[in-house]
């Protein structure tokens, strides 16, 4: 199976971004990890391509998946025959909020 061309617009430290990285690693997929926090041009490109400001966004073979979790990326890749299922356990949670979001949604 040919490896897809993947550009991932991610935050350096974010639960959802970490989940996307974990899924791409699970399937041993090379990808361009574009930092949208420290590189404003990458964020601008992500917004232009996706039509919205939320991240992560992952472009796979020219198809933009906007505001996705690792679970959503995995489901899309499986549904589109980009990858085949495997039993490898991801090395990070694949659908978890950033620490700031976790704090905002915490129940007292």
C-alpha positions as CSV (number, residue, x, y, z in Angstrom):
1,X,0.0,0.0,0.0
2,X,1.4,3.4,-0.9
3,X,2.0,5.9,1.9
4,X,-0.4,8.9,1.7
5,X,0.8,12.5,1.6
6,X,-0.1,13.9,4.9
7,X,0.1,17.5,6.2
8,X,-1.0,17.9,9.8
9,X,-1.6,21.4,11.2
10,X,-1.1,20.9,14.9
11,X,-0.3,22.6,18.2
12,X,3.0,21.7,19.9
13,X,1.2,20.7,23.1
14,X,-2.5,19.8,22.8
15,X,-4.5,16.7,23.6
16,X,-6.2,16.5,20.3
17,X,-2.9,17.3,18.4
18,X,-1.2,14.6,20.4
19,X,-4.0,12.2,19.5
20,X,-3.5,12.9,15.8
21,X,0.2,12.3,16.1
22,X,-0.5,9.0,18.0
23,X,-2.8,7.7,15.2
24,X,-0.3,8.6,12.5
25,X,2.4,6.9,14.4
26,X,0.2,3.8,15.0
27,X,0.0,3.3,11.3
28,X,3.7,4.3,10.7
29,X,2.7,7.1,8.4
30,X,5.1,9.9,7.6
31,X,3.7,13.4,7.8
32,X,4.6,17.0,7.8
33,X,4.0,18.3,11.4
34,X,3.1,22.0,10.9
35,X,3.2,24.1,14.1
36,X,0.3,26.5,14.0
37,X,1.2,28.2,17.3
38,X,4.8,29.3,16.7
39,X,4.5,29.7,12.9
40,X,1.7,32.1,12.1
41,X,2.1,31.4,8.3
42,X,1.2,27.7,9.0
43,X,-2.0,28.8,10.9
44,X,-2.9,31.1,8.1
45,X,-2.4,28.3,5.5
46,X,-4.5,25.9,7.6
47,X,-7.3,28.5,7.9
48,X,-7.2,29.2,4.2
49,X,-7.3,25.5,3.2
50,X,-9.9,24.4,5.8
51,X,-12.1,27.5,5.8
52,X,-12.1,27.7,9.6
53,X,-9.8,28.4,12.5
54,X,-10.1,25.3,14.7
55,X,-7.4,22.6,14.9
56,X,-6.2,20.0,14.4
57,X,-6.6,19.9,10.7
58,X,-5.1,17.1,8.7
59,X,-4.8,17.0,4.9
60,X,-4.5,13.5,3.5
61,X,-3.8,13.2,-0.3
62,X,-5.4,16.6,-0.8
63,X,-8.5,16.0,1.3
64,X,-8.8,18.3,4.3
65,X,-10.2,17.0,7.6
66,X,-11.0,20.0,9.7
67,X,-11.1,20.2,13.5
68,X,-10.6,16.5,14.0
69,X,-9.5,14.1,16.8
70,X,-7.1,11.2,16.3
71,X,-10.2,8.9,16.4
72,X,-11.8,10.8,13.6
73,X,-8.6,10.7,11.5
74,X,-8.3,7.0,12.1
75,X,-12.0,6.4,11.2
76,X,-11.6,8.4,8.0
77,X,-8.5,6.6,6.9
78,X,-10.0,3.2,7.5
79,X,-13.2,4.2,5.7
80,X,-11.2,5.4,2.7
81,X,-8.8,2.4,2.6
82,X,-5.8,4.6,3.4
83,X,-4.8,2.1,6.2
84,X,-5.9,-1.3,7.3
85,X,-6.9,-2.1,10.9
86,X,-4.2,-3.1,13.3
87,X,-4.0,-4.0,17.0
88,X,-1.3,-1.5,17.9
89,X,-2.2,0.6,20.9
90,X,-1.6,4.3,20.3
91,X,1.1,5.8,22.6
92,X,-1.2,8.7,23.7
93,X,-5.0,9.3,24.1
94,X,-6.6,9.8,20.7
95,X,-9.6,11.9,21.7
96,X,-8.6,14.2,24.6
97,X,-8.9,17.9,25.1
98,X,-6.0,20.2,25.6
99,X,-5.2,20.8,29.3
100,X,-6.8,24.3,29.2
101,X,-10.1,22.8,27.8
102,X,-10.0,20.1,30.4
103,X,-9.9,22.7,33.1
104,X,-12.7,24.7,31.6
105,X,-15.0,21.7,31.5
106,X,-14.1,20.2,34.9
107,X,-17.0,19.6,37.2
108,X,-16.5,20.9,40.7
